[in-house]
Amino acid sequence: MARCSPTEILSTNHSWSGWARSLPACPEPQRGQGSASVNPLIRQPMSPGTPATVGDSRAGGVSRPPGAGQAVPISAMRAAVNRGETRPSSWRNDQLNRLGQLLSQHEEEVMAALAADLGKPATEAYFEVTAVRHELAHTRRHLAAWMRPQTISLPAWAQPASARVVCEPLGCVLILGPWNYPFQLCLHPLVSALAAGNTAVLKPSEHAPHTAELIATLIPRHFAPETVQVVLGDGSVAAALLEEGFDHVFFTGGERVGSLVMAAAARQLTPVTLELGGKSPAIVLADADLEVTARRLAWGKGLNAGQTCVAPNHLLVVPEVREPLVAAIKAEFGRLYGSDPLASPDLGAIVNNQRFAHLSGLLEGAAGRVLAGGQADPGRRRISPTLIAVEDPDHDPLMQEELFGPLLPLVTVTDLEEALERIRQGAKPLALYLFSRSRRAQERVLATTSSGSVAFNDVVVQAGMVNLPFGGVGTSGMGAYHGETGFRTFSHRRSVVARPFRLDLPFRYPPYGNRLALLKRLLG
């Protein structure tokens, strides 16, 4: 069957432009098969004993760091799963313990790498480590229960028989990490993948190079290469990986690249989980506690310099509280980041010059409408948390995209119904926030909108609750993880039926004769 080449499918991608340039069309890979003479992670010949090189110098690939060991073929990583070696709880708990040791032994190194890549304050960098640690603790505590087969009752016609559902590993999975939380969002899904009995290949984002190099250095110190490997490189390397027929692909990033990942995975019939984003709105009604509302909104927008997928993207505010809310948010910006926010040790940096130029361009275009903040420092890639009035939300550039930065547009709406109508007119967001004491308003939001998650009277915190599923809907994502949901994402629920040889009733076998009336009485 003819298929499109990576170039044909991925040539529209700009941020991963290496995909289109560097990949030749290649033979259809056979799932579960591989060659000992070819490194399947890179499609380059390699002789036995040759250290693996990830990517290709023409595409800007990055070599594996010293000590990273051999690249193990994906077929070998899958073979351990197929032989049943990863199914016992002892194997799974051992891998989780190894990950726990990595966290405890290298916390300071992780925090330093995050500071180098994103200027993260120590507290915010620690959030990344502790998020993975909490997921680990929750998973260890409940893993035995999640693994336990589920007994299923059967109808009378199927008796005598027993049935159960068993969660089994998928095989070897690919985790493509983002740059905004580059440590947490690579290793958080790894917890679920290992708990479910899979082996995994990690591809950290090249846009957080210090963190990516650190992950590539630490993983081989704590895991066998047959269990977890790290591949470094740019988008061309990610494209090559997607040609390899993994058993599941877990991607965190933007909607546009997510659609390209899904297209590439579809050619292999590889299932995907897409953790994307979207314009997450926050509605503020007249009965909200404005002091607390302003503090939580200012924190949620300033966290990681606004580069958080569930950060409030824009505000929908009723006229009665617009002016006092603006004053309260302005005061909170000052309280959180001081009179000179660009000098604050608690404000992170924009990830790179390209993103800074884009956000600062939007800020310049909003001149005259800045209600609070508005400072920028290109040398340190810093932009202060900024509140901006939007008079024409249907055409203002600030409202045409997920901002993913510390800019917070404010739109005035007549009432809750207008706010809800505006939300319904757009794509389904990853998160939706309402600040109101009214239970009726809260129920109205739930009944008339759809989003990945909803939080009443707070922002962002729902993403850190490990026993709640986290994921999007529609263009904000596909699938979910955290806790048991993550375990099931990386598991196949296998139906198992067992019947004895006795009582082998003849009515189901030909010749059927005049049994139809009897079958109707028995089966309905």
N, C-alpha and C positions, 0 to 999 in steps of 0.2 A: 504494500500500500504506500503510495507517495505521501510524503509529509513535508511540511515547511521547514526550512533551515532556521537555526537560531537567528541568522541575520534577518530573514524575512519577518520573523515574529517580533524581534526585539529592537529593530532599527529605529523605532520611534522613541526609545528611551534615552533621555539626555543625561540624567545623573549616572546612569550605568552605561555610558556610551561605549565602553570597551566591549560590551557584549556583541554589538553589531560589527565591530571592526575585527575582532580577533578570532572568531570561531568559524572554522570551516564546517560545512555539512559533514556529518559523521554517520557511520552505520547505526542502525537501530540497535541499542543495547538490549541484551537478553537478561531479564531480571534473574538474579541468582547465579549468573555465570560471570567469570572474569578470567583474565590472563595473568599469569604470574610475571610475565615480562613487561606488562604495561601498568603503570600507576593509574588506576581508574579515576583517581581524584583530579588528574590533570591531563589524561590522554597523551602522555609522553612516554617513549620507551625508557626503561630503566633496567640496568643490570642488577643482579643480586648484590646487596650490600651497599648500593648507592643511596645516599641520603635523598629524601624526597624534596623536590623543589615545587613549590606551589605557584601555579601561574606561569607566565611566559614573559620574559623581559620586554618583549615588544608591547605587551599589554599592561605593563606596569606591575607584574606579579611580584609577590614578596616571598623570599625564601623562608623555610621553617627555621626557627631559631636553634642554636646549638642545644643539644640535649633533647630535642623534640622527637628523635627516633625515626624509625622507618615509617613511611606511609603504608598502611595496611590496606589491601584492596577491599572495597565495599563488600565483595562477595565473601571474603573471609570474616568480616564483621557480622554479616548476616548469618554465616554458617554457625557461629556460636549460638545464635538464637534458635536456628532450625534444629540443632542438636539437643535443644532443651536445657543447655547449660545455664541460661539466664532466668529460667522459670522459678527455681526455688527461692523462697523468701530470704534465705541466707545470702545468696548472690546479690539480691537487690539491696538488702540492708548493708552489705559490705560496700557497695558502690556509694550509697548514701553517706556512709561513714567516711569514705574517702573524700567526698565533696565537703563534708563538715570539717574535716582536717584541713583542707585547702583554705576554707574560710577563716578558720581560727589561726592558722599559721601565717597567713599573708594579708591580713586585714590592712595593715599600714601601707603595704605596697599597692594594694587596690586603691586606697584613698588617694595616694600620691599620683597614680596614673589618671584617676578621674579629675584631679585638680589640674594636671598637665593638659588634658584634652579639652575640658569644659570649664576650667576655673571653678570647679565645684567647691563650695565651703566644706569643711570637714564634716559638719553635721549632715549636710545633704549627701555627701559621699557615703557616710555611714548608713544612711537610709538604704542605699543599694545593697550593701552587705547584709544588713539585718533583714531585709525583705526576703532574701534567699534563705537566710538562717531560719526565719519563721516558717517558710514553706517546708524546709527540711524537717523541722520539729513536728509540724502538723502531719506531714506524710509518714514519718516514722511511727507516730502515735496511732495512726489509723490504717496503716498498710495491710496488716493482717486481715482486718475486716473487709477492706476493699478487694483483697485477693480471694476471699472466701467464695466458693461457688454458690450461686443463687438457685435454690430449689424452686421448680416450677410445677404447679399442679396441672394435670392433664384431664381432658374430657373422658367420659365413660367409655366411648367407643375405642379409645386408645389403650385401655387397660388390658392386661397388666403391663405397666411400664413405669419408668421413672425418668425425670428430665431435670436438667440443670443448665445454667448459663455460666460459662467459665470465661474469665478475662484472660486473654493470652497476648503476648507481645506481638507488635506489628513486624518487627525486624530491625533494620538499620534506618534511622531517621536523620533528616537534615534540619538543622536549626540555623536560620539566617537572622542574625541579630541586628539591631538598629544602633544609631550613634548617640541618641539622647540619654539613654540609661544603658550604656554599652556593656557593663558588667552584669547588672541584675537581669536584663532581658535576654542575655545569652544563657545564663546559668539557671534562672528561674524555671524555664520550660525543661531544662535538662533534668531537674529534680523529678518532674513527672515522667519524663521519658525513661529514666533509669528505674524508677519505682515500678513502672509497667513492664520492665524486663527487656528493654530495647538497648541496642548499642546506638551511638550517635556521632555524627560529624557536626562540628560547630564552625560556622563562618561568621566571625565578628565583623563589625563594620570597619572599613578602612578609614572612615572619617573620624574615628577615635583611635588613632594609631598606637598611642601608649598603652591603652587598655587592651587593645587587640593583641599586641606583642606580649603583654603580661599574661593574658589568658593562654596564648600559645606556648608560653614558657612553663606555666604552672600545671596545666592539664597533664602533660606527659610525666610530670613528677608524681602524680597521684593516681593516674589511671593507666592501665595497659592500653596500647594502641588498638588492640582488637575491640576495646570497649568504647573509648572516646578518643576522637582525633580532632585537631583544630587545623583549619585551612585558612591562610591569610591571603589577601589579594583584593583586587578591585572588582568591579562588576563583571568583567570577563571571566574571572574565576568562579563567581557565583553562577554565571550562565553555564560554564562547563560542568559544575556540580549538578545542575538541574537536568543535565543530559544523562545522568547516571542511574536513573530508575530506583530511587530510594523508596522506602515503604511508607513514608510520610514526610511532608515538608511543612515546617513551622516557620512562618515569616512574620516579622514585626517591622513595620515601616509605613510608607505612604500608599495611598490608594492607587496611584498610577503604576508604581513599580509592583505593587501587589497584583495588579491585573496581569502584568507580564510574567510574574512568577507562576500565577495560576495557568496561564496559557502554555508555558513551558512544561509544567507538571502534567497538564492534561494530555500531552502527547504520549506520556508514559502511563497514563491512567493512575497517576500518583495522587492520593488524597492530600489535601492541604488544610492547614489552619492559617488564616490570615488575620493578624492583629493590626488593624489599620488606624483610622483616626476619624477626623471630621470636625465640623464646626460646632463644638459643644456649647449650647447657650445657657445662660443663667438668668432666670426671671426673678425680679424683685417686686413684691407687692407691698401695699401700703401698711400692712400689719406686721411686717418684718421688724425684727430688732436690728436697727440700722448700724449700731456700733459693732455688734458681733458679725453682722453680714459684711460690713466693709472690711473688717479684719480678716475674715476668712477668704473673701475675694482677693484682697491684696496679697495674702500669703499664697493662694493658689496660682495667681498670675506671676508672682515673683519667683516661685519655686523653680529651680533649674533654669532661670531666666526665661520662664514661659515655655520652655521646650519640653512640655509634658503632654502626652496625647489626650489626657482627660482634663487638662487645664480649662478653665472657662474661656471660651473664645471671644464671646461678646455678651453684653448685658442687654436685657429687655426690661425696661423700668417704667413703672406707671408715673404719671406727672406729679402726683402728690408727694412723692419722696425723691424726685430727681435731684433737686438742689441739695437737700440735706445728705443724700447718699454721696453725691460728688464731694461735698466737704468732708465727709467721714472717710472716704477712700483716700483723699489727698492727705488727710491727717495720718492715716495708717501707713501710707507709703513712707511718710517722714519718720514715723515711729519705728518701722521695720528696718529702713535703710539709711536713715539720717538725712541731714540737710544736703549732703553731697553723696547721693546714692552711687555714683560712679566710683567713689573711693571706698564704698562699704565692703568689708570682708565677707559679707553674707550674700552678695549678689554674684551669680555666676556669669560666665561669658557666653556669647553666641558662638556656635561650634566652629565656624570658619568665615573667611572674608566674603565668600559668595553669599552666604545667608545674611551676614551683617549688612552687606550692600543692599540686598533686597528689602530687609526690614527698615533700614534707615531711609531708603527711598520712599517707602510707604509713610514713614514718619514725616519726611519733608513734604510729601503731598498733602498731609493733614495740617499744615501750618495754619494757625489761626483758630484751630478747633481743639487744641490740646487743653484739657481741663486740669491735668496734674501730670508731673513728670516731664518727659520730652527731651532729656539729655542723652547724648551719645558720644562715645569715645572710640573712634576707629582703631586707634593704636592697640587698645586692649579688647576690642570687639565687645564693648559693653553698651547696653541701652538700659536706661532706667525704666522701671515699670511705669507705664504711661496710659492715662485715661483720655480717650478721644471722643468728642461728640460726633455722631453720625446723623446727618439730616436727611440723606437720601439712601436708605439701606439697599435699595434695589440696584443702585449703580455705583455706590462708593467702592473703590478698590479694596478697602479694608474688609468688606463684607463678601468678597468674591472667592475667598480661599480660607483654608485653615491657617491661621497666622503663625502658630508655632514659634512664638516669641513673646516678649513682655508688653506688647501693645494690646490694649483692652478697649475696643469700641463700645460706646453706649448709645443705644437706640431707645427713644421714648415711644411707648405704646399706650394706647388708650386704656386697655384693661387686660385681664388674663386671656380673654378669648382672642384678642388681636395677637397677643404673644404666641398663643398656641397655633393660630393660623399661619403665622410666619414660620414657625418650626415645621409645620406639616408641609409647607411649600418647598422646603429644602430636602436634602438627603437626610436619612436617619443618622443622628449623631452617635458618637461613641458614648457620650455622657450627656445628661440633661439635669439641670439644677433648678430648684425652686426655693426661694426664701419667703416663707409665709407660715404663720401659725395656723392657718385654716386647713382643717382636715378635708373640707369640701374641695378646696383648691388643689390639694395634693391628690385626691382621688380623681379630680377632673384631668389633671396632667397624666395620670396613669391610664385613664380610660380613652384619651384622645390623641396620644402620641406613641411613638415607638423609638426606642434608643437602646444602646448596649446596656446602660445602667442609668439609674435615677438616684439622686441624693437630695434629700430635703434639708435645707438650712446648713449645708456644708458643701465643700468641693473636694475632689481628688481622693478623699480618705477611703472611699469604697474600693479603690484599686489596691489598697494594702490589706484587705481583709481576706485571708487565705481560704476561709471556708465559704466564700461567695464566688460563684463563677465570674470570670472576667473575659469579656469579648464583645464584639460589635454585632451589628445587624445591618443587612443591606450593604451599602458601600463603606460602612465603618468597620466591617470585618465579617469573618466567617469562622464559626467554631469558637471555643472558649477553653480556658484552663484555670488553674489554681485548685488546690485541694483535690477532692475526688473527681471533679470535672476534668482536671488535667490528667489524672490517672486514666480516666476513660477515653480521653482524646487520643492517648498513645496506646490504647488497648483495642483488641478486637473481641467483641462479645460473642463467644462461640456457643451455639446451641448443641447440647449433647442429649441424646435419647438412648435409653437402654431398655431392651425388652427380652424376656426369657424365651426359650424355645417352646415351652408348654403353651397350651391353649391357642394353637394356631388355627383359628376358625376359618372354614373354607369359603365363607360367603364373599370374600373380596377377590377370589381367584376365578378366571374363566374356566369352563364355560359358565356364563352368568345365568342362563336359563330364565326362570320366572322369579328372580330374586329382587327385582326393582321395587316391588311393593314393600318387601321386608326392609330393604335399605332405606326407603323413605321413612318408615316408622323408626328405624334406629338412628338415622343421621339427620332427619328433619328436612 
